[in-house]
Every structure is written in C-alpha cells, then in structure tokens.
C-alpha cells in the first residue's frame, strides 16, 4: 500500500508492482462555524499551517503581501527556514502584515484554521515526493471550510477540480499572486461544496480499505 494513486501508478510503471492506496486523511469533523481566534481588526486572514521548510512557497506569499490590501498572512508552524522567513519579513518591513505564531498544539489548531479566509498550500517541484504529495493541510482547510490556494500538482488538482474547494496556480510572480489572492478573498464561501467534499474525504471512509485487507 502507498498514500496516493499517483505514487501507486508510478511504482506500477517503474517496477511492475500493483499497490493499493490508503490516504492519510484526518477523521471526519463537524464544521462548527467560523471563529475569531485570528482577529486583526477587519482584515482578511491568509493562513499557512505546517512545516516552515524549504519548498513550501511561504516566501512567495510574503513577496506578494505589499500588494495585498486589508489582509494578514499568518504562519503557524516551525521548521528549517523559520528564522530566514522572520528575517525576510523584518527586512521588507512587513511585520504589520505577516505574523508568525510558531507551533500550535494539534488539539487547538482547528480553532485557528476556522478563523482563516484563505489557506495556502504552494509547493516547489523539487522531486516526485513533492509533485505527488497530498498534504494533510489540504484536508484540514477543507474540513474547516477554508478555500485553498494550491499548486497545480496531480493529487491536489484532482480534489480541487472535482469539488471546487480551491484555486490552482502554477506560477507565483508577486503581482499575479496578489491579484489572485484578492479575487479569492472577495468571493463568498459555498459551504455545501465543503460538506460534499468532507463526506468523501475522511478517515472513516479511508480506513475501510485498510480494514478490509486486515480482515482477509
């Protein structure tokens, strides 16, 4: 077994191995409405949650922030470029628009996620592990009814194209990125789309594949 269909197909092409798929998807949550955990006046909240590591596109959003009006970029997590990113924000004099919250306990994370207006999952194509990735935050944003701005990679694109819970992009120039984000922030959220997606993407469904194999 492996964690997504794209990787299973890659192994079949390269090694002739037929693998099943069990995706790493969180348990189903009941959406409880928006929170004010992240509150900065009337500003919209752009959220990144996850490892602050190379290849996660965090610097692309930072570069676009000077051109994004009435919004804050909140970064939850820690990692190998955390200090570099904080220094970048200071040098760009963006400390009033970009906030680093560091590590948040998982038990509290949903409270923060549900107060966001946009979640980001932008990845550099620095290997098949990234190209075929399906990060947990894709589902965390989905379960908390937060629109997703994501890189147009196969596994993520399959979900967003099917359920319409986000926007896919493949280039990240600051002006283009700022315009795209402003357009997304101006759109109302269709909560029904997220409910339909969550009915399909949850661990309660996914574990059935694993349980069936165990019970053979």
N, C-alpha and C positions, 0 to 999 in steps of 0.2 A: 504493500500500500504506500501511497505517497499523498501529498497535501493538495494537489490540484490537477485538473485534467491536462493542462499544458505540459506539466512535468511528466505525467504518465505517458503522453504521446511522444515526448522526447526520448524517454527510455525505450519505448517500443521501436522507434525509428533507429536508434543507435545500437541497441543491444538485443532487440527482439524480445524484450521482456513485456509481459502483459501485467500491468499493475492496476489494482483498484484504487479508488480515491476516497479519502476521508479528510475533509477540510477542517481546519482549525477555526471553528466558528463559536462565538460565545453562546451561552444559554439564552433562551428567549426572555426578554424583559417586557414588561408592560410599560408603555410610554405614559409618563405621569405629568407631562406638560413642561413648559419652559421654566427655568429657574433664573434667579438673579445673582447666582454665585459669582459670575464675572460681570461686574457692573461698573462702567466708566461713563457716567452721565448718560447721554442718549446715543452713544457711539455703538456702531455695529461691532461684533466680535468675530474676528478671523482666528481660528484655532488650529494649532498643530499640537498633537499629543503623540508621544512616542519617543524613541531614542533620538537624541540630538547628535547624529552621526553624519559622517561624510556620505553624500549621495542621496540625502533626503529632501533636497530642494529648499531648505529653510532660508538660505541666503537669497534665493530668487524672490521670495515674498518680501524680505527685508528691503531689497533693492527697489521694489515696486511701491513700498509704503509711502514715500514722499508724494506720490501722485494719487494716493487713495484718500478721499475725503471722509471725515466723520467715521473713522474706524480705528480699531486697535488690533494689533497682531499679538496674540497670547500664545506663548510656547510653554507647554507642560512636558517635562522630562529632563533627562540629563544624558550626557554622552561625551564622545571624544572631541567634539568641536564646540562644546558648550562655551568655554572661555573665549574661543575665537569669535563666536557669534555675539557674545555680550560686548566684546571689544569693538566689533564692527558697528554695532548699534550706537555705541558711545561716539565713535569717530564720525558717524553720519548724523549725529545729534538727533537721534530718533527715540530717545529714552521716554518721551511723552507719547509715543505711538507703538512701541514694541515692549512687551512685558515678558520677563522670564519668571516662571513660578517654580522651576525645578521639579523634583519628584513629588508626585501626589499619590497617596495610598490608593490602590485599586478600588477599595470599598467606597471611596469618596469621589472617584473620578467622574462617574455619571452625573453628579451634581454640577460639575464644571462643564461637561460636554453639552448638557441640555441648556446651557445659557449662551451657547455659541450660535452665530448666524451662518457661519460657513466653516467647514472643516477642510483641511488640505492634506493631500497625500501625493506629493510630487516626487518622482524618483528619477535618478540618473540611470541611463542604460549602461551599467558598469559590470555586466555579466548576466548570465541566464538566471541566477538566483534573484536578481532584481527584476529582470524582464518578465519572468513568470510568477512574480510574487503576488500574494493576496494578503496584504497586511491586516491584522486584527482591527486596526482603527477604521478600516472601510466599514466593517460591521458595527463598530461602536458608534460611529456617526449615524449609520442607518437606523439603529435601534433607538437613538435619541432624536430622530427626525431632523438631523442637521445636513443640509445639502453638502455635497462633496465636490471639490475641485481636484481632479486627479490626472495623472499621466496616462496617456492612451496606450497602456500595455494590455496584453490579451485578457488576462483573468479579470482585471478590474473593469476593462471595457465591456466584457460580456455581461457583467452585472448592471452597469450603468445604462448600457444600451437596451437592456431588457426591461428594466424597472424605472428608468428616468429619475434616479435619485441623485444625479450629479452631472457635472460637466467635464468632458475630456479635452485635454490640450496636449500638444506635442512640441511647443516651443515656448520660451519663457522670458522673452525680452521684457524689461520693466514696464514699458508703456503698454504693450499688449496685455500683460498680466494684470496691470492696474485696471485697464478698461474692462477686461473680462470679469474681474472680481466685483467692480462697481455694478456691472449688469446683473450679476447673480444676486448681490445684496439687495437690489431693487425689486426682485421678484418675490411674490408670495409663495409660501410653502404649501405644497399639496400633500397633506398628511396621509391621505389614502394611499398614495404611492408607497410611502414608507411602511405602512401597515401591511400591504400586499407583499412587499419585499421581505419583511421580517417573518411573515408566515412561512416563507420558503427557506430563508437563511437563518437557521438557528440550530443549536447543538442537539436539541431534542429530535430533530429530523435527521441530522447528520450521523448521530450515534447509531441509528438503526442499521447502517451499513456495517459498522464495526461489530455490533451485537450479533448480526446475522452470521458473520464469519466465525465469531467465538462459539456460537451455538451449533455450528455444523457438526 
